[in-house]
Structure formats: structure tokens, C-alpha cells
Amino acid sequence: MPPALIDAPNLPARDRLTPEDIVREVKQLPSAPKVLPRLKQLLGDGNSSMIEIVAYIRLDPGIAARVLRMANSAYFSKGVRCVTVDEAVNRVGYNSVYELVSYAVASQVLVRPLAAYGVEADELWLMSVACALAAEALAERTGQDCSIAYTIGLLHCVGMVAIDEWALRHARGLVLRRSGFPREAVESERAVLGFSQAETGEALLQHWEFPSNITDPVRWQYAPRASSHEVRMSCLLHAAKWLRSAVCAAPGAPRPPLPDASQLLALGMEPEKLAKMTDLVAGRLATVSSLLDAPEPAAPDRTAFPAQSWRG
């Protein structure tokens, strides 16, 4: 018996499990313990600007996903979809955002470690935000939509959250081994589940009615050239994951192998130029980290979020 299956003795037969089975049990994404209190305090201060509130929501995959889902509901959307956080907040309004954040704080829906992947809570948050900042920076350089790229980067690993949530109920002790960029836990996921977190992430976002220009790159993040409709954005996400991995690597650790040249060619990006972007992404990530580590919420440094503006 493969070692991975020994790690998950209660796993159902593989032919009875699909990504859709996984996502049906996921109600909400968890939220970051550093971000939620700051958001709650900003929302309780009548002098806070919506620019500040949007900037903090952009740092929390859980709240961002909830605001986007609400904005695209039948009540708010009127048939017109939005895929960016600032547009979503503008649509649903201050009171609805306040209620979402208050509920998250009251129910203590905080980010937790992903036991199945051996990922700590802070690492999960860092992966999400670093990838979002990297995707946004790449979009600036390659002429793609910066706001959509940021959203995709922020939500690129939601499949891991869904799988771990499912494992807590049905396969405690499940261990999915990661090998780093570019394949991460794909081999282990396929050996145990029959599919990857990318397929699960696509299914979850589709279940939440996100549009295909968000779900498709998430689905093809490991094989971006295989995307049928969003090749450039899928390649951008793959490259953003490389930047995320390089920037977040432990001190002294070797850089991961650069993405395949054909993937960078689809972006019009040379390997050397991608490698030089690590300092830019590291700087933006440092700005975000210092913002959240400050004693009191202050007006965010907008240089960390150059592509965003409030359209109120």
C-alpha cells in the first residue's frame, strides 16, 4: 500500500471522490487573524476612508472572496459581474462590508494551519498575499488587467483550504507531501485523491459562481499552456507563483527553477527580467507586513497597491 494511503486510513475509495464532493462542504474561506481586527477597527471609525478599507480587504482571501460573492449575488449584481475587490465594495456598500467583517470576527473564522499540507497559518496567508502582489506586478509589466491578476493570485490556493477542510471531517491524519515550486503537492494529491488542489480550487470558485477568467487560471496553474481560454493569465499566475516562492524562501535557500521558457514567452517576459522582479515583490510584501505589524491601523501606503483606486 502506498505510504500516502497509510497516512489517510479513512479515505474513501478514489473513484467515489471528486472535487465537487470536496467543495460542497466548504462554506467560507478562513480569514487572517492579523487583518480582521484592523478591518473591524477601521469599520468602527467614522473617519476611515473606503480606500483604507479596500486596501485591508485586499489582504484577506476569506473576506475578499465573501465580498466578491455578495457583489455578484442576484440582489447586488443586476446581471453585471465584478471581479475586483474595490468594485465589489463599491457595489455592496459600507454596511454590508461591516456586517461581513463583524460576523467573521464574532465567529472567530480565523485562518488555521492546513494540517494535511503541513502549512502553518502565517505561511498560508503569506503565500496568498505574496502571490497576489506578484501577479499584480507581472500584470503591470505585461499589459494585463492588474485587478483581475491580483484576485487570481490571492485565491490561487483555495483548493488546499478546501481539501484540508474536507480531510478534517473525513480523513484525519491525511498527509499530502509538498516538493516546492513548480509541482508542490500535485503528485501526492493525485496519488491519494485522484485530482489536485488546482482542480478543487476551480470547482470551489465555480460553485461560488466566480467567472471563468478567474477559475480557469486557478485550474491551470500547474500546466498553464493547457488552458483553452486564459493562457496568458494562467502563465502569469504560474510565473507569480515562482516569484512568491523565491521571495518567501528561507534565508540561504536556493531559488526554485525558473518557469519553462514557453510559459514566459506567452507573457512576453524573459527569464532574466522575471528574476529581477523579486526585489520589487519583496519590497511590496515588506510594506504590507509593516502595515499589519503597526500598533494602530494607519492609512495604507498606496505604493504597495499601485493598481488600485477607489471609485466611489
C-alpha positions as CSV (number, residue, x, y, z in Angstrom):
1,M,0.0,0.0,0.0
2,P,1.4,3.5,-0.9
3,P,2.6,5.4,2.1
4,A,0.2,8.3,1.4
5,L,-2.7,6.0,1.9
6,I,-1.4,4.7,5.2
7,D,-1.4,8.4,6.3
8,A,-5.1,8.6,5.5
9,P,-6.7,5.3,6.6
10,N,-10.3,6.6,6.4
11,L,-10.0,7.9,2.8
12,P,-13.0,6.8,0.7
13,A,-12.4,4.9,-2.5
14,R,-10.8,7.2,-5.1
15,D,-13.4,6.5,-7.7
16,R,-16.1,7.8,-5.4
17,L,-14.4,11.2,-4.7
18,T,-14.5,14.3,-6.9
19,P,-13.5,17.9,-6.5
20,E,-17.2,18.7,-6.3
21,D,-17.5,16.3,-3.3
22,I,-14.8,18.3,-1.6
23,V,-16.2,21.8,-2.2
24,R,-19.8,21.0,-1.1
25,E,-18.6,21.0,2.5
26,V,-16.7,24.3,2.3
27,K,-18.9,27.2,3.4
28,Q,-16.4,30.0,3.8
29,L,-12.7,30.6,3.5
30,P,-10.9,31.4,6.7
31,S,-9.7,34.9,7.4
32,A,-6.4,36.2,8.6
33,P,-6.0,37.0,12.3
34,K,-3.8,40.0,11.6
35,V,-6.3,41.5,9.1
36,L,-9.7,41.0,10.7
37,P,-9.1,43.1,13.9
38,R,-7.7,46.0,11.8
39,L,-10.7,45.9,9.4
40,K,-13.1,45.8,12.4
41,Q,-11.5,48.8,13.9
42,L,-11.4,50.8,10.6
43,L,-15.1,50.0,10.0
44,G,-16.0,51.2,13.5
45,D,-14.2,54.5,12.9
46,G,-16.4,57.0,11.1
47,N,-13.3,58.8,9.8
48,S,-12.0,55.8,8.0
49,S,-11.9,56.1,4.2
50,M,-13.2,53.4,1.9
51,I,-9.7,53.4,0.2
52,E,-8.3,52.2,3.6
53,I,-11.0,49.6,3.9
54,V,-10.5,48.2,0.4
55,A,-6.7,48.1,1.0
56,Y,-7.2,45.8,4.0
57,I,-9.8,43.6,2.4
58,R,-7.3,43.0,-0.4
59,L,-5.0,41.4,2.1
60,D,-7.5,38.8,3.3
61,P,-8.6,36.0,0.9
62,G,-11.5,35.0,3.0
63,I,-13.1,38.4,3.3
64,A,-12.3,39.3,-0.3
65,A,-14.0,36.1,-1.5
66,R,-17.1,36.8,0.6
67,V,-17.4,40.4,-0.6
68,L,-17.0,39.3,-4.3
69,R,-19.6,36.6,-3.8
70,M,-22.0,39.1,-2.3
71,A,-21.4,41.6,-5.0
72,N,-22.2,39.0,-7.7
73,S,-25.3,37.8,-6.0
74,A,-28.6,38.3,-7.8
75,Y,-29.6,41.1,-5.3
76,F,-26.5,43.2,-5.9
77,S,-25.3,42.3,-9.4
78,K,-28.3,43.0,-11.6
79,G,-26.7,40.7,-14.1
80,V,-23.4,42.5,-14.2
81,R,-20.4,40.7,-12.8
82,C,-17.4,42.2,-11.0
83,V,-14.1,40.5,-10.3
84,T,-12.2,43.1,-8.3
85,V,-12.3,44.0,-4.6
86,D,-12.7,47.7,-5.0
87,E,-15.6,47.3,-7.4
88,A,-17.2,44.8,-5.2
89,V,-17.0,47.0,-2.1
90,N,-18.4,49.9,-4.1
91,R,-21.3,47.7,-5.1
92,V,-22.3,46.2,-1.8
93,G,-21.6,49.3,0.4
94,Y,-20.2,50.1,3.8
95,N,-23.0,48.5,5.8
96,S,-22.7,45.1,4.1
97,V,-19.0,45.0,4.4
98,Y,-19.3,45.9,8.1
99,E,-21.7,43.0,8.7
100,L,-19.4,40.5,6.9
101,V,-16.4,41.5,8.9
102,S,-18.4,41.6,12.2
103,Y,-19.7,38.1,11.6
104,A,-16.2,36.9,10.8
105,V,-14.8,38.4,14.0
106,A,-17.7,37.2,16.1
107,S,-17.5,33.6,14.9
108,Q,-13.7,33.7,15.1
109,V,-13.4,32.4,11.5
110,L,-9.6,32.8,11.6
111,V,-7.0,31.3,9.3
112,R,-5.7,28.0,10.7
113,P,-2.9,25.7,9.8
114,L,-3.5,23.3,6.9
115,A,-2.7,20.0,8.7
116,A,-2.9,17.9,5.6
117,Y,-0.2,20.0,3.9
118,G,1.9,20.9,6.9
119,V,1.3,24.6,6.2
120,E,1.2,27.0,9.2
121,A,-1.4,29.7,9.4
122,D,1.0,32.6,8.7
123,E,2.6,30.7,5.8
124,L,-0.8,30.3,4.1
125,W,-1.5,34.0,4.4
126,L,1.9,34.8,3.1
127,M,1.6,32.5,0.2
128,S,-1.7,34.1,-0.8
129,V,-0.7,37.8,-0.5
130,A,2.8,37.4,-1.9
131,C,1.3,35.6,-5.0
132,A,-1.3,38.4,-5.3
133,L,1.3,41.1,-5.2
134,A,3.5,39.2,-7.7
135,A,0.6,38.7,-10.1
136,E,-0.3,42.4,-9.9
137,A,3.3,43.4,-10.6
138,L,3.5,41.0,-13.6
139,A,0.3,42.3,-15.0
140,E,1.7,45.8,-14.9
141,R,4.7,44.7,-16.9
142,T,2.8,42.6,-19.4
143,G,-0.2,44.7,-20.1
144,Q,-2.9,42.5,-18.4
145,D,-5.6,43.5,-16.0
146,C,-3.9,44.2,-12.7
147,S,-7.0,43.9,-10.6
148,I,-8.0,40.5,-12.0
149,A,-4.5,39.3,-11.7
150,Y,-4.4,40.3,-8.1
151,T,-7.7,38.5,-7.4
152,I,-6.4,35.3,-9.1
153,G,-3.2,35.4,-7.1
154,L,-5.0,36.0,-3.8
155,L,-7.3,33.0,-4.4
156,H,-4.9,30.6,-6.2
157,C,-4.5,28.1,-3.3
158,V,-8.2,28.0,-2.1
159,G,-8.2,24.3,-3.3
160,M,-5.7,23.5,-0.5
161,V,-8.1,25.1,2.1
162,A,-11.0,23.1,0.7
163,I,-9.1,19.8,0.7
164,D,-7.9,20.3,4.3
165,E,-11.4,21.2,5.4
166,W,-12.7,18.0,3.9
167,A,-9.9,16.0,5.5
168,L,-10.7,17.3,8.9
169,R,-14.1,15.6,8.6
170,H,-13.4,12.5,6.6
171,A,-9.6,11.7,6.6
172,R,-7.9,12.9,9.8
173,G,-4.3,12.1,9.5
174,L,-4.2,12.7,5.8
175,V,-0.7,13.9,4.7
176,L,-0.1,15.5,1.4
177,R,3.6,15.9,0.8
178,R,4.9,19.1,-0.9
179,S,8.0,19.3,-3.1
180,G,8.1,23.1,-3.7
181,F,7.6,25.0,-6.9
182,P,6.6,24.1,-9.6
183,R,4.7,20.9,-8.7
184,E,4.1,21.5,-5.0
185,A,1.8,18.7,-3.7
186,V,0.4,17.6,-7.1
187,E,1.9,14.1,-7.1
188,S,0.7,13.4,-3.6
189,E,-2.7,14.8,-4.2
190,R,-3.2,12.8,-7.3
191,A,-1.9,9.6,-5.7
192,V,-4.3,9.9,-2.7
193,L,-7.3,11.9,-4.1
194,G,-7.1,11.4,-7.8
195,F,-7.0,15.2,-8.5
196,S,-5.1,18.3,-7.5
197,Q,-5.8,21.3,-5.4
198,A,-5.9,23.3,-8.6
199,E,-8.9,21.3,-9.8
200,T,-10.5,21.6,-6.4
201,G,-9.9,25.4,-6.4
202,E,-11.6,25.7,-9.8
203,A,-14.6,23.7,-8.6
204,L,-14.9,25.8,-5.4
205,L,-14.8,29.1,-7.3
206,Q,-17.2,27.8,-9.9
207,H,-19.5,26.7,-7.0
208,W,-19.3,30.2,-5.7
209,E,-20.1,31.5,-9.3
210,F,-16.8,33.2,-10.0
211,P,-16.3,33.9,-13.7
212,S,-14.1,31.8,-16.0
213,N,-11.4,34.4,-16.2
214,I,-10.8,33.7,-12.5
215,T,-11.5,30.0,-12.4
216,D,-9.6,29.0,-15.5
217,P,-6.1,30.3,-14.4
218,V,-6.6,28.7,-11.0
219,R,-7.3,25.4,-12.7
220,W,-4.3,25.5,-15.0
221,Q,-1.8,27.0,-12.6
222,Y,0.5,23.9,-12.9
223,A,0.1,23.5,-16.7
224,P,-0.7,27.0,-17.9
225,R,-0.2,26.2,-21.6
226,A,-3.1,23.7,-21.4
227,S,-5.7,26.4,-20.7
228,S,-8.0,26.8,-23.6
229,H,-9.2,30.3,-23.0
230,E,-6.9,32.0,-20.5
231,V,-3.4,31.0,-21.5
232,R,-1.7,34.4,-20.8
233,M,-3.3,34.8,-17.4
234,S,-2.6,31.2,-16.5
235,C,1.0,31.7,-17.4
236,L,1.1,34.9,-15.4
237,L,-0.2,33.0,-12.3
238,H,2.4,30.3,-12.8
239,A,5.2,33.0,-13.0
240,A,3.7,34.8,-10.0
241,K,3.9,31.6,-8.0
242,W,7.6,31.4,-8.9
243,L,8.1,35.0,-7.6
244,R,6.1,34.1,-4.5
245,S,8.3,31.1,-3.9
246,A,11.5,33.0,-4.5
247,V,10.6,35.9,-2.2
248,C,9.2,33.7,0.6
249,A,12.1,31.2,0.5
250,A,14.0,30.7,3.8
251,P,17.3,32.7,4.0
252,G,20.0,30.9,2.2
253,A,17.7,28.5,0.4
254,P,18.2,28.1,-3.4
255,R,15.8,29.8,-5.7
256,P,13.3,27.4,-7.4
257,P,13.8,26.6,-11.0
258,L,12.5,29.3,-13.4
259,P,9.3,28.6,-15.3
260,D,9.5,27.0,-18.7
261,A,10.6,29.4,-21.4
262,S,7.4,28.7,-23.4
263,Q,5.3,29.9,-20.5
264,L,7.3,33.1,-20.2
265,L,7.2,33.6,-23.9
266,A,3.4,33.7,-23.7
267,L,3.8,36.7,-21.4
268,G,6.5,38.4,-23.5
269,M,8.7,38.0,-20.4
270,E,12.4,36.9,-20.4
271,P,13.7,34.8,-17.6
272,E,16.2,37.4,-16.6
273,K,13.5,40.1,-16.3
274,L,11.4,37.8,-14.2
275,A,14.3,37.1,-11.8
276,K,14.9,40.8,-11.4
277,M,11.3,41.3,-10.2
278,T,12.0,39.6,-6.9
279,D,13.2,42.8,-5.3
280,L,10.0,44.7,-6.4
281,V,7.7,42.0,-5.0
282,A,9.8,41.7,-1.8
283,G,9.5,45.4,-1.3
284,R,5.7,45.4,-1.7
285,L,5.4,42.5,0.6
286,A,7.5,44.2,3.2
287,T,5.3,47.3,3.0
288,V,2.2,45.1,3.6
289,S,3.8,43.3,6.5
290,S,4.9,46.6,8.2
291,L,1.3,47.9,7.7
292,L,-0.1,44.9,9.6
293,D,2.5,45.0,12.3
294,A,1.9,48.6,13.1
295,P,0.4,49.2,16.6
296,E,-2.6,51.0,15.2
297,P,-4.3,51.0,11.8
298,A,-2.9,53.8,9.7
299,A,-3.6,55.0,6.2
300,P,-2.1,52.3,4.0
301,D,0.9,53.2,1.9
302,R,-0.7,53.1,-1.6
303,T,2.7,52.3,-3.2
304,A,2.0,48.7,-2.1
305,F,-1.2,48.7,-4.1
306,P,-0.4,50.8,-7.3
307,A,-3.0,49.3,-9.5
308,Q,-6.0,50.1,-7.2
309,S,-8.0,53.2,-6.8
310,W,-11.3,53.9,-5.1
311,R,-14.1,54.7,-7.4
312,G,-16.8,55.9,-5.0
